């Protein structure tokens, strides 16, 4: 006949072991997210930058990927830039009118669109459209064991696949940033003149009242950095895809989320350094 106390102790011991196992799994998962994943991503970035200087450069892959990125991002970029510029013009125009400085609507619109809005819109579309497609392509190659076959043949996947895609993202982002700036300013002009009864001459004459050339240069630098980040994150998640097609889909979703988080962090850091070292133009 069994003793109740012994059975209770045994049941308590099993429960305690289960709780400790759950806590250990949670701790391992947190350590993997906080330490292992960033370390692996940083190692991939270093290996990719080293592979950039390996000859010969994959020009054909670079051109194909650049054209693909252009084909999937140009029209959405223009469609997003028009209302984006209009919303900024409406919001800023209303505030400027309350302050009695309506003649500076064009200047504030240029600063808001060129300095901040255009690189962010460009990066979000590059990450959402091109980055997800790149991750799906590399992830599908990974689960079909094409990446392993390339390594067996002595071909570096980073040099062959990742470097052309990363540079294509950065290269196209430079031109998309200029496209967003132009289309956004045109949209802001139309909304300001038609909906807010603004003066066309005042909107155009105040363009250079606050804005300056370094604003455009730092926006282009942001777009370039954002394009590199989107390409690297897409490549990292694609090369580490597991679990078949479902794993590739999960990697694509993670690529978009992680890229967006990194882009906002990089935007904050670059803007902070810009305001610290570049004197701003006064009115």
Secondary structure, DSSP 8 states (H G I E B T S, - for coil): ---HHHHHHHHHHHHHHHHHHHHHHHHHHHHIIIIIHHHHHHHHHHHHHHHTTSSS--HHHHHHHHHHHHHHHHHHHHHHHHHHHHHHHHHHHHHHHHHT-GGGHHHHHHIIIIIIIHHHHHHHHIIIIIIHHHHHHHHHHHHTTHHHHHHHTT--HIIIIIHHHHHHHHHHHHHHHHHHHHHHHHHHHHHHHHHS---HHHHHHTTTTT--HHHHHHHHHHHHHHHHHHHHHHHHHHHT--SHHHHHHHHHHHHHHHHHHHHHHHHHHHHHHHHHHS-----
